[in-house]
Each structure stands twice: as structure tokens, then as C-alpha cells.
Amino acid sequence: MINKKEKLFDLTLLVPFMIITGISLIFIYSSSNVIANADFGNPFFFLQRQIIALSISLVACSIFLFIPISFYKENGLILLVLSSLLLGLVLIPGFGQEVNGARRWLAIGPINIQPSEIIKIFLPLYLCSYCLRRKDQLETSVKGFIKPIVITTLIALLLFLEPDYGNTAILFSIAICILFIGGAKISQLAILTIIFFIFLSVAIYFNPERLDRVLSFANPWDDMTGSDYQLINALIASVQGGISGLGIGESTQKYFFLPEAHTDFIFSIYLEETGAIGFLILFSCYLVILWRLFKLAENAKNQNYFFNSLIITSFALLFFVQTSLNIFVNLGVIPTKGLTLPFISYGRSSVIMNFIALAITLRASWEFRNKIK
């Protein structure tokens, strides 16, 4: 019999996510209505599509809430193989769709999916199950470390070929952290880190556009109408907000100045319209989410629910790493990488997979709090 003492819905976790989702809908419309009206004759075009994706997300979330965590322990490799096949199909002409020089989308009838968003969920899940099943080998031998390194590198290679350097960086970072928590030695993790930097260096050196972007990043004012255009307009939007912002809907940069204003650079529009006050609201939500996730992970580990702890930690890392990278890009701290802001940016595959990851995390939390094996 299932112990129902603890509720499935953790309000400490869900409330800030609900606030962020509300922010998302407001600012997807605010940042996209001008370009949507110009391109499609409908200022609500992107908002409507996001609401449909959000509705699908809630259905998917409801389904995944009822899947036992043991399922991922037993079928992690199968899920990884299936998602890797989708990632490989993207590279095949006729299957993958190329947009802005990158082949990242897979057309299935009228639906476009982004397999990199799927692999970001199922690779960490597989690594979590591997750390549980091969804990002794991982801690004591090189052999136990080779398999996850090879798998992570092959998947990174597929992402590299799209190219999708941002998600490659995210997956490597999360893989290193999960394997470290799972018991891998520092010397072993150094190998994975070296592989990551080799990938990064090759990606930059042999891509003139990427190399130019990195070199110009050191001085973003030397090519204001070229490679630095997007960063400069993002910085203008961020600074214009001041303390209280220009007001919701009052952004000037969304008037065809800032490209990708509703996706990669929605954070800049958010700052422009809400200012430092808006940033504090969003930052407070992030702090509550991360505090709760790491608290749950720690409690699960203390109660010997090692797999549940790793799953919660992997979601926290995925959320934290991608959020940090997107904000750093918007503020000009690192070069642009083409990453969305989780739970806020426009992106149907992104929002669906984010909510699936949240559902898996809620299930992992609920099971250990109710002592369910």
C-alpha cells in the first residue's frame, strides 16, 4: 500500500515555478508581439504557440508524475538510445531542419521537436542509474569510468555536428558533476574535462563565425553593426531598465533592434521592462528553487535514497547551469551560445522537456519522503 502521508505536489518548489511560468507568458508576448505582427499579422502568434506547448507540457507532466523512479533505473539505457537516435536523425538531410546555419530540429509531420532538449533529460538519468549500478567500479577502477565517458563523448559529438555548442557545454558540465557525486575520482574527471575543452577549442577554431564572435567578445564595441550587434543591443536593453524598468510592454529594443528577443535574449527584455526590481523577483524565485532542490537531494541521500538524490541533483544542475549561462550571455559575461532561459524563453521542445524533468524530480522527491522503494 502506498503511504500518502507526504503530498506529491511540493508547494515550496511549485510556487516559484508557477511565478516563473507566469513571467514567461507575459514576456513572451511583450517581447514578440512586434515581430509576430510584422511576420505573421498576429501579435499573439508566439504566445498562442507557447500556450499550446504549455498545455502539452502539463499533460506530459501529469503522465510522468505516475511513472515510478525505478523505471528510469531499469530502462535508462533504452531511453538514452532512443533519444540518441533522434539526435542522429537531425543530421540526416530530409529529416533534420536547418535554421540559421544549425541543424537542430526534427520535423515529424506538422510538429518540430528539438532532440537536444530530450537528450538533456535522458543522458543525466542514465548517468544517475549508472552511478548507482556501478558505484564500486566507478570508485575503484578506470574501467567503470570508461563507459560513461565514451557515451557522453559520442552524444557530445552529435551535438557538436549540428552544431550546438551551448548544449554540448551543458551536457559535459552536468556529466562531470554527476560522475563526481557518484564517486568518480578527480583524476578521472580531469579526462572528461580535457575532452570537453578539446571539443570547445576545435568548435571555436574551425568555425570562423564562432572564432570571430569569441575574439570580438573581448571588445564588443569594435564591430557594432556586425558580430557585436546582438550583444550590444542586449546590453542596451539591460541597462535601460534602471531600478524599476520602462514598464511591461514598453521595451524599445523589441522593435527589430534585438534579434531573438523572445528566445535567447528574453532576459534582456525582462530587465528593460522591469529593471532591478524585476531581477530581484526572478532571482528570489531561483534561490528558493535551488535551495529546495539541494535540500531534497541532501535529505534523500541521508535516507539512503541515492538514486533519488542523484536525479534531484541532476535537475538542479541542469536548471542552474543553463539559467546561469543564459543570464551571463545576456549580460555580456560570456560569448553568445544560443541557449534559452529555462521555463521562460519561447521554445516548445524546451518547455515540454523542462516540465517533464520537473515531474520526474517531484516523483523522486515524493517517493523518498514516503519511503517508497
N, C-alpha and C positions, 0 to 999 in steps of 0.2 A: 504494500500500500504506500502511495506517495505521501510524504509528510508535507502538509500545506501550511506549516507554521510560518514560513517566510514567503512573502509575496514575490511573484515573478517580476513585477514592474518596480524597479528601484527608482523611486522618485528623485533621489539625490542626483542620480545620473540622468534621468529622463528630462527633468525640468530644464536644465541648461541646454540640452539638445533641442528641446521644443522652442526655446527662445532663439537659438541659432537658426533653426529652420524657418521661424517667422521672419527673422532678419533676412534670410536668403530670399524668400519670396518678394519681400518689399524691394530689395536692392537689385534683384534680377530684373524686375520691371523698371525700376528707376534708371538702371544703367543701360538697358537695352531698348527702351521704347523709341528712342530717336532713330537708331539704325534699323530696328524692326519695322517701323513705319516707312522708312525710306526704301528698304529692300523688299518688304512683303505687303506693304499697305495696311499693316495691322500692328499697332503699337504693343499689343498684348501677345504677339506671336511667340516669343521665347518664354514668357510667363505661362502661357497655356500649355506649352510642351513640358515645362518643368512640373507643373501641377499634375499632368498625366503621369510623368515619371515618378513623382512623389506618391501618387495613388498606387502605382505598381509596386513601389518600394514598401509601402505599408502592408500590402498583401503578401509580398515576399517575406517581409519581416515576421508576419504572423505565422507563416509556414515554418520558418527556420526556428522560431521560438519553441516549437514542439519536437524538434529533432534532438535526440539525446547526444550529449557530448561524446559518448563512447563511439558514436557513428564516425566521427572525424578521426578518432584514434585508430579505428579499424579500416577506414576507407580513405585515409589521407592521400595515399599514393595514387589511387584511382582518380580522385578529384584533381590532383595535380596533373596527371597525364592528360585528362580531358581538357583542362584549361590550357595546357601547353600546346595541344593540337590546335585549339582555336588561335593561339598566338602564332603558330606556324602558318595557318591558313591565311593570315593577314598579309604575309609576304608573297603569296601567290597571286599573280595578275588575274583579274577576273573575280577574285574573292575579296581581296583587300581593297579598300578605297583610299586613294591618296588625296590629302588635303594639306595645302601649304608645304609641299615637299616631304611630308611624312605619311607613311602608310600604316595607320594605327586603327582603322575602323573596318569592321567586317559587316557586310550587307547580308542580312537574312530576310528576304522579301522586303517589306517596307520598313523594317527595323534595322537600325545600325547599332552594333554593340562594339565596345572597346575592350578587347581581351586583356589588355594590360591591367585594367581595373579588376578583372576577375582573378588574374594570377596574383595580384597583390594581397588577395584574401587567402587563396588556397596554398601558396608556397609557404607562408608563415604557419598555417595549420599543419602542413606536412612536416615542417621542421620541428614544430612542437611535439607531434606524435613520435618523430624520430628520436628526439632528445629523451622522451620517456622510455621508448623501447630499447634504445641503445645507450642508455646512460652510462653504464660501466665501460663500454668500449670507447665512448666519447671522452671519458675522463682519463682513460689509461693507455689508449693506443692511437696511432696515426690512422690506422685502418678505419676506425669508427668515424673519423673526421673526413675521410676522402669522399665518401658518397654524398653527403650534403654539399660539399664544396663543388663537386662535379655538376650536380643538379642545379645549384644556384648559378654557376657559371654558364651553363647551357641556356638557361632561361634568360640570363642577362644578355647573352649573345643574340637571342631572338629580339629582345627589346632594343639592343644596340643597332640591329639591322633595319629597324623600322624607319628612322631612328627615334628612340625615346630615351634620351639621356637622363631626364629627370626621374622617371620611374626606375631606371636602372640603378641610379644612386640610392633611391628609397629602398629598393629590394635588398641591395647589398648591405646597407646600414642596418636594416631590420634583421637580416640573416646573421650578421655578426653579433648583434645584441642577443638574439635568441640562443645562438650556439654558446655564447659566453655564459648566459644564465643557465643553460642546460648542462654545463660542465666542461666545455672545451677549454683547452689550455690557451694562454695568451700567445704562446709561440705559434700555435695552430691558427689562431685568429689573425695573426700577422700575415699569414699566407693569403688569406681571403682579402685582407686589406690591400695587400700588394696587387693582387689580381684586379681589385676594384680600381686602383689608381692607374694601372696599365690600361684598362678599358677607358677610363676617363681621359688619359693623355692621348691615346690613339684617336678617340672620338673628337677631341678638340683639334689635334694637329692635322688630321687628314680631312677636315671639313672646313673649307675656307670661311664660310659664313659664321660657323661656331668660333673659329680662331679669331676672326675679326671682332666678334662680339665680346670675347674674353679680353682681348687686347684693348678694345675701346672702353671696357668697363673701368679701367684704371683712370681714364679721363673722359667721363660721359659728356663733356661739353665740346669735344673736338669734331664731332660729326652729328650736329644737332638735327639734321634733316635725313640722316641715313641710319646707321646701325644703332645710334643712341636715341633715336626719336621716341621709341616706346618708353624707355626708362625715364627720359626727361619729362614726358607728359605724365607718367605715373607719379614722379616726384612733385610736379606742379600740383596735381590733384591732392596729394597727401598733405602738402604744406598749406594749400588754400583753405583747408578745413579749420585751421586755428583751434580755438578752445571748444566752441560749440557747433562748428560746421556751418555750411552755407544753407542748410535746411534740406530735408528729404525731397528729392526731385529737382533740386536746384543746381546740380552739377553742371559745370561748363565744359569739362573735359569729355563728357559723353557725346558732345556734338562733333563727332568724327575726328577728334584730336587723339584720343587714347584708344588704340586698337585692342581688341579682346577685352573691352571694359566689363562685360558681363560674365567672363570666364576667368582667365588667368589674373586679370587686374581689377577684379570687383572690389578687392580690399582697398585699393586707392580711391575708388568712387565712394566707398563707405566712409573713409576718413574725410574725404572732401565734403560730404554732406552732413556728417555727424561730429567731426572733429575729435578732440582728445576725450570728450565725454563719451562718445560712441566707442572709442578704443577701449576705455576703461570698462564699459559694459561687456564688450566682447571678451576682453582679457579676463574679467572676473568669471565668465562662463567657462573659459578654457581652464582656469585654475581649479574650479570646482570639479570639472570633468576629470582632469588628470589626477587630482588628489583622491577622488573616489575610486578611480581605476586602480591606482597603485595601492591604495588601502585594501581593496578587494583582493588584488593579487597577493599581497602580503598575508592576508588572513587565510586565503586558500592554501598557500604554501605552509603556513603554520599548522593547518589542519590536515596536512599530508594529501592535499588535492593538487599534486604537482602539475598535472596536465591542465587543469582548470586555471591554475595560476599562470602558466605559460601562455594560454590563449588570451587571458585578460591583458597580460603584459604586452603581447604582440599587437593587440588592438590599440592599446595606449601608445605604443611606439609608432604604429602606422599613422595614427591621428596626430601625434606630436611632431613627428619628422616632417610629414607633408605640410602641416599647418605652418610650421616654422619656416620651411623653405619658401613657401608661397609668400609669406609676410616679408621675409628677407629680400626676395626678388622685388616686391612692390616698393620696399624702402631703399632699394639700391645697395643693399649689403652684399649680395651675390649676383652674378650674371643671370639673365633670364633663362628659365628652364622649361617653360611650357607646362606648369603644374597648376591644377585647380586648387581652390581653397576648400577643404572637406566640409560637406554639409551646407556650404554657402554658394559656391560658384555654380553657374549654369552647366549642366552636363548630365545627361540621362543615365549613362552607364555608371558614372561616378556616384550619383545619389542612390541608385538602386543597390550597388555593392556596398556603399557605406552603411546603409540601413541593414543589409544582411549581416555585415560584420558586427553591428551593434546588437542585432538579435542573437547572434552566436555568443557574444560577450554576456548578455543578460542571462542566457540559458546557463552558461558556465558559472556565473555568479549564483544563480538560483539553486543549482544542483549542490554546490558545496555548502551553501548556507542551510540547506535542508538535509545534508548528509546523504545525498543520493549518489550511489556508485554506478 
